[in-house]
Amino acid sequence: YAPGYPDYLLKRMSKSYSVDLLLAAGLAARDGAGNLRDRFRGRVMFPVHDLAGNAVGFGGRLLEGPQAPTNVAKYVNSPDGEVYHKGTLLYNLNRAKADITRSGRAWLVEGYTDVMALHQAGVPEAVATCGTALGEDHVRLLSRFTQKLVLAFDSDEAGARAAERAYQFHERYPVEVSVLVLPDGQDPADFALSHGEGAAEALLELEGRATPLVVYMIERAIRGRDLTDVEEQSRAARAGVSIISALDDPVRRERYARVLADKVGVNVAAVLLELERAAASHDGSRASPAAPIRMPPGQRVEREVLKLLVQAPEACAGLTGRLDPEQFSRAEHRKAFELIREDGSPATGAGSLVAMAQDRSDQLGRLFAALAVEPLETLGEATPDYVQRTFLRFEEFAVKRQVDEVRKRLEKMNPLRSTLQYDDLYEEFVKLEGARRRIRAAQDAIQPGA
C-alpha cells in the first residue's frame, strides 16, 4: 500500500538513495511545478516481476480516502526505464509459467485484480499486460510456455482491440489464439466472484466456446449485415476476404475461406475466386514490412499515421483534431483519413473500419485491410512519444510541401514589377518556414529512443 502523502516514500528512501536513482526507478516523479513527490500515492500496489522473480516495477490502483490525490488516473504504472519495460512484461507470468506449461494454456486478462481473482478461484494460468496494449513481445514471451492463448475480456470492444493487435503478428509464433468475451459484461474478477468455488470449472466450460482469432475477426467484419440481401452478402464476403487475404499460410487462407462462405451463405468457390482476385490486385495486403519503404518519405509517414489511427486509436486520442485531409498528398490517403474522421470513435475496431471501407469501394477496403495488419515502423508498441513524433513528422512534410509551392511561385515572380504581391507571398513564405522550424524543434525535444 502507498499512503496518500506526497512524500511518504521520499522521506524514507532519500536518506539512502539519490534523487536521480529514485526518479530513474519510477518511485518518484516531478509534478507540473517541478516539485519532487512520490509517484504512487493513495494506492494499493501490485509488484511486477520479471521471469526470474525479480521485482522490476509496480502498478498502483487508486483507493478512495482523505489523503488520496485528486484528478489522477485510476491506475498508474512504473515508467519504462533501465529494468522495467512494460512491452516485454506480463504480470504474474513468473508464478504462472509452470502451471501454463502443465495445462497447455494461458489466460490473458486486462487487469491485476482479474489475475488475482482467477488465481484464488483455482485458475493459476492467468496473466495480464502491465497497463499497456497487447504487443508482439507479449505473444512471443507466452509462446515459450504454451501453444494456446485465450484472450478473456468483459466486452466485445476490449476483446476486439486485443484481437486486432494479436492478429497483426499471431502467425509469427506457434500459438493458437482465441477470444472469449465473458457473459453479461462481467470482467474475469466479477466472473470468479459470482461463481465462487465453481469458477474454475465454469471458466473451463466457457473456454470451449472461445472463438478462434481469425474466425472472430471475420465475424466482426460481417456483423450487422443483412445476409438475406444479395448486395450485402457480396459486401460481407469482400469484408471477410480482406481479413483472410492478410494471412501468410495458404492452407489457412483456404480453410478460413470455407468458414467465411458458410457464415455468409455463399458458395466457397466464389469466396476463393474473390480471394485470388484480392491477392492478384494488391499484394500489399500480405507484403513484407519493407513494402511501404518504396514510397517517398512523405507518403511513408502519411501511411504510418493512418496505421496508427487504425491500429492504435487510443494512443492517437487528442491528436486527430490537428490533422486535415488536405495535409495528405495522396488521394487514397485523404479518403482513408476522411473515413476515420467521419467515424470519430476510438472504440471502433480495425475490423469494423475495414468493413466500412469495403462498403465505399474495393480499393478503399483493400487499403484499410493492409493498414490494419501492416507492422508499424517501430520496434514494440506505439509509445506516446513515437505517436507524437510521427504526427509531427507528418505535419512537417505537409508544411514543407506548402513551402516548396510558395518558393516556386516566388521564383516565377519579378519583385520589381509585382512588389505588393511579391511581398505578401514572401511574408507567407517566412511564416511557413517559421512553422516548419517550430515543428522540427518539437520533434527534437522528444527523446530519440522513444
N, C-alpha and C positions, 0 to 999 in steps of 0.2 A: 504494500500500500504506500502511495506517495501522498503525504499530507498536503493540505491546501496552501500552506505558507509559501511565499515566493522564494525563500532562501533556506528552506529546511535542510536540504541536502548540501547546498553550497557551504553553509556554516560548518558542517561536519567534515566534508571532504577536502575543502580548500586548505585545511591545516596540513594535509599530507600530499595533495596533488596540485599541480599548477592549473591556472585558469584555462590555458591553452589546451591542456590534456582533457579537462572536463568538457570543454567545447567540442573537441575532436571526438570524444567518446559519446557525444549526444546526450550527456546528462545535464548540461547547462546550455542556455541559449541567451541571446540578447533580444530585448524587446524593441519596439519601434523607436524608443528614445535612446537606445544603445546601452541600457542598463542590463547588468548580468542577473539572471534569475534561473531557478530550476526549470528544466524543460517539462518535467512531469509534475503536475500539481493537482491534488484532489482527485486522484485516480487509483483504481485497482490495477495492479501491474501484472503483466504476463511476460516472464522472461522468455526470450527466443534463443534457442541453442543451435549450433551447427551440428553436423552429423556425429562429430566426436563427443558431443555433450557439453561443449564449452558455451557458456552464456556470452552472446555477442551483441545483444540488443534487447530492446523492450517494446512492448505495446502497452498502452495505457488507456483504460476506459474511464470516462468522466463519471464521478459519483456526485450526487446532489448533496449539498451541505452548505453551511455558512461560510466555510473557507474555500469553497470551490470557485475557480475562476469563471468569469462570465464571458459570453460571446466567443467561445472557443469550440473547436471540433469535439465531437463525441469521442472519437478515437484519435490518439496521437501515437506515432511510431518513431523509433530511433531514426535519425537521418542516415543516409548512406555514408560510409566512411571507410577507414582502413580495414576494419574487421566485419562490418555489417553491410551486407549487400542484399537488399530485400528481393531483388530479382532472382537470386540464387538460393533463397532460404524458404523452407516450409516449416511452419510451426508444428511441433510435436513429431517431426519425422525422426529425430534422434531416438525417441522412445518407441515409435510405431513401426520402424523399419523391419524388426524381427517378425512382428505379427503380420505385417503386409506380405512378407516373403512366405510365411507359412500358409496364409489364407489365399494368396494369389490375387488379392485385390487391394486397392486403396480407394478411400473415400475422400474426395476433395470438397471441402465446405468453405463458407465465406469467412467465418469469424472464430476467434479464440474460444468463446463460450460454446459454440457449436461443437468444437473438438472435445472440450471438457465434458459436455453433457453426453455425447455419444460414448466417450470412454467410460463414464460412470454407468451407462446403460448396458455395457458389455460389447461395445464396438470399438476396439482399440486401434483400428486401422485408419482412423481419420486424421487428416492433416489440413492445414489452411495456409493460404498465402498471407503474407505479413503486410496487410494494408495496401496491397497493390493488385493489379490485374494479373490473371494467369499469363505466364510467359513461357517461352520456349525452354529456358533453363529449368523451369519447374517440371515440365514434362520429361525433359532429359534426365533429371535427377530421379524422378519416380520410376523411369524405365529401368533403372539399375536394380529395382527390387520387385517389380511386378510387371505383368503383361496386361493387366486390366485396371482401368481407372474409371471410377464413377463420379461424375460431377453432380453433387446433390445441392439443390438450391430451393429457396422458398417461393420463387416466382419465375414465370417464363422469361421475363425481361433479364433477370440475373443469369438464368441458365443460358439465354441467348448470347449474352455478352461473353461468357466464358467459352461457350461452344464455338463462337466465331473466332475467338483468339486461338483456341486449340486447333481449329480447322486449318489454320494457316501453316502449321508445322507438324501435324499429327503423323503424317506419313514418313517423317524422318526418323521415327523411333518405333521400336516394336511394342507398342502399347495400343490396346483396344479401348477406345474412349467411348463412353456412353453418357447420356444426360438423364438425370432423374429430377423432375420437378415435384416436390412433395405436395401432398393433397392439402386443400383448404388454406393455402398460403402460409403453411407452417414452415418455420426455419428448422434445421435439424435439432436445435436445442428444445424448441417447443414440441417437436415430434417426440423426442426422447422423454420429456416430462409427461406428456399426455398419455403415453403408452406404458409408463412405469417399467416394471420388471419385464414386460413383454416387448420392449422397444427393439432389442436386438433382433428378435425373431420377426417382428413386423417389418423392420427395415430390410432384412434379407429377403422377405417375401416381395417387397416393393422392388428390390434390385432386379428381379426377373422381368419387371415392366419397364426398366430403363431403356431409353431409345438409343440405338447406335448413333454415333455422332453424325455421320453423313445422312442417315435417314432423318434425323432431327432437323438438319439444315434444309433438306428437301421439303419436309413438312412445313417448315416456317415459310419457305419461298412460295408455296402454293396455297397457304392458308387464306381463308376468306374469299376464295374464288368460287363462282357458281359453275361447277363442273358439268352441269346439265347443258350449258351453253357451249356451242362448238368453238366460238372465238375465245371464250375464257379457257376452255380446255387447251387450245393452242398456246395461249399465253402462259398458262401454268406449265405446260410441257417445256417451253423455252426457258422459263424461270428455273425449273429444275435442272435442265441441261446446263445452264450457266454454272450451277453448283458442281455437277458431275464432271464437266469438262476440265475443271481445275485439278482433278485427281491425276497423279502421275502413273499409277498402275492401270494398264489397260484391262486387266481381269476385273478389277474393282469397278472401273467405269462401266463395263458391260453388265456386271451384277446389279449396280445401282440404277442403270438404265431400265432394267426389268422392274425394279422396285418402283421407279417413277411411273412407268407405264401402267402398272397395276393401280397406283394411287390416283392417277389422273383419269384412268379408264380409256386408254388408247392402246393401239397395237404396239408391241415392243419394237417392231421393225421401224415404225415411224419415229420412235424416240432415238433408236440407233442411227437412223438416217440424219436426224437433226443433230445428233452428237458428232457425226462425221462432218457435217457442214460447218458446225461451230469450230471444230479442230482445223479444218481447212482454211476458214476465213480469219481466224485470229489465234495464231499460235501463242500470242502474248498471254493468253489465259493460263498456259502451262509453261510459259517461257522461264528460262533461268532468271535468277535475280539480276543478272547483268543486262537483261534486255533493255530496260529503260535508260541505261547509261549511254546508249547510242543516240539519245535525244540531245539537243543543245542544252547547256547547263540551265538556262532559264526555264525551259519546258520540263526538265527533270525535277526542278524544285516545285513547279506547279503540280506535277503528278504526286510528289511526296506530300504536299499539302492536302490534296484530295484523299490520298491513302490515310493520312492522319484523321481527317474528318470522317472517313468511313470506318476505320478500324479502331480508333481511339477517340470517339466524340467527347467523352468526359474530359479528357486531357486538353481538348480544344475549347472547352467552355469559356466564354468571355472573349475569345479571340476572333470568332467567326464574324462578329459585327464589324470588325476592322476591314474586312475584305469586300471587294466589289467585283462583279462579274467582268467588268472591263479591264481589270488587272490581269486577267488570264489572256495569254497570247493566242492560244489555240481555241477554235470554236467549240470543239468537243469538250474541252476542259471547262469552258464557260457554261455550257449546258449542264454538265455534271454538277458544278457548284450551284447553279440556279435550282436544280432539283433538291440538293441537300438543304439549301437555304429555305426553299419552299416547304420542306417537311418540318424543319425547325426544331425537332425534338431529339436530344442526345439519346433518349431511350430507344429510338428506332434502331433495330439491329441491321447489320450489313446485309443479311439475307432479305429483309424487307425492302431495303433500298434497291437491291438487285432486282427484285420483283417489280417495284415501281418503275425502275428504269426500263425494264423489259417491256412494260406497258407502253412506254413512249416510243421506243424504237429498238430494233435488234442491235443496232450499233451501240446505242447508249447502254443497253443491257449487257453487252459484251464488255464494255469499258468498266462498268461497275463490278462485274464478276471478277475482272482482273484486279481492280483496286481493292477488293475485299480479301484477296488471298496473296497478293504480291508482297514479299517481305519489305519492311521498311529499311531505309538506308542507314540503320544504326544497329549496333550490337545490343541485344537485350530489348527491353521495353522502351516505349517512348516516354522519356522523363519530361517533366515540365520545362526544364532548360532546353532540351532538344526541340520540343514543340515550339517554344518561344523563338529559338534561333532559326528554325525552319520558316516560320511565318515572317520573321524579319528579313530573311534572305529573299523570300517571295516578294515582299514589299520593295526591297531594294532593286530587284530585277524590273519590277513594274515601273518604278521611278526612273530607272536607267533608260528604259525604252522611251519614256517621255523626254528625258534629257537629250537623247540621240535625235529624236524627231525635231525638237526645238533647235538643236545645233545645226541640223541640215537646213532648216528654214532660214536661220541666221546667215549661213554661208551663201545662200542664194540671194540675199538682200544687199542692196547698196545703202550703207548707213548715211551717205551724204544726200541721197535722193529721197529716202524714206526714213527721215530721222525719228519721227514720233513712233512709227510702227516698230522701227528697229529697237528703240529704247524700251518700249513696252515688252517686246519679245525678249530682249536681253535681261530685263528685270525678272521675267518669268523663268528664264534660264538660271539666273542666280538663285532664285527661291528653290527651284527643283534640285540644284546642286547642294544647297544647304540641307534640304530634306534628306537627300541621299547620304550626306556625311553624318547626319544625326542617326539615321538608321544603322549605318556602319558602326558608329560609336556604341550604339545599344547592343549590337552583336558582339563587339569586342569586350563589352562589360560582362558577358556571360562566360563562365569558365570553359575553356576549350574542351575539356574531357566530359562535359555534362551531356 
